[in-house]
Each structure stands twice: as C-alpha cells, then as structure tokens.
C-alpha cells in the first residue's frame, strides 16, 4: 500500500471518527473515546490535531481526578 493512500485513509477515517463523535456526543455514552481516537489518527499529519488531543487528554485527566476526589469524600462522609 502506498504512503499516499495510507495517509489519505488515515485522514479520512480520523475525520469521520471525530465528526461521528461530535454528532453523537450528547446521545451515546462513550462517544468521547471516538473523538479521541479520531484526533489520534489526525495527529499523525496535523500539528493542530495533536494540540487538541493533548488538551483533551489533560481535561479528561483533570476531570477524572476531580471525580475521584468527590467520590472519596462522599465515601468518607458516609462512614462517619
């Protein structure tokens, strides 16, 4: 398979995944993973997509730490 065909396929699939994830974001659980996978594919060819991927990874990491903290506090409140 030629490099040009691989690049075209990677960009097409990445863009389709990002668009699908954005359209279904409010309707289907887990569509954020579709967006992240699409950004990962696009980040091979576009530096801006790499920046968006890093930003989304930081936001997900921050929100998961916040949720863990909230759940831990709730657990401690329940047993006291």
N, C-alpha and C positions, 0 to 999 in steps of 0.2 A: 504494500500500500504506500503510495507516495506521501511525502511530507505535506504537500499542499492539501491533499484530500483529508489527511488526519487533522490538520489544523482547521479546515472548514467544518469537518464533522464535530470536532471538539467545541468550536464556537457555536454551531447550530444547536447542539444538544445542551450546552450550558445556557444559552439564551432561552431555549424552550423551558428548561427547568426553572430558571429564575421567573419567567413570566407565569408559568403554571403555579409556582409557589406564591407569587404575589396575588394572583387572582383567587386562589383558594385559601389564602391566609386566614380569613375570618370564618370559613366554612368547615375546613378539615383540620383536625388536630395533627400536629407534626409536620405541617407544610413548611415550617421554618427550616427543617432539615433539607427540604427540596431546594430552597433558596440558597442555603449554604453550599450544597453540592454543586449547584449551578455556578455560584461565584467561584468555587474552587476550580472548576473547569475553565471558566473565563479568565481566571487569574494567571494562567499559563501564558496568555497572549496580551492581556491588557493590565497595565500597572494600576489603573484606577479601580478595577475589579479587585485587585489584591488589597488595596487600601480599604475598600468596602468589606472585604472578607475579614481583615484584621479588626476593623471596627465592630462588626457583628459578633466576632468571637469574644472581644473584650466585653461587649454588652451582655452576651449570654453568660459569661463567666461572672460578671458583676451581679446579675440578677439571680443566678443560682446561689452565690454566696449570701445574698440578702434573704432569699427564701430559706436557706438552711438555718440562718441565724434566727429568723422568725419562728420556724418550726421548733428549734431547740428551746427558745424562750417559752413557747407555748407548752412544750413538754414539761419544762421545769415548773411552770405555774400550775400545771395540772396535779403534780405530785406534792406540792407544798400546801 
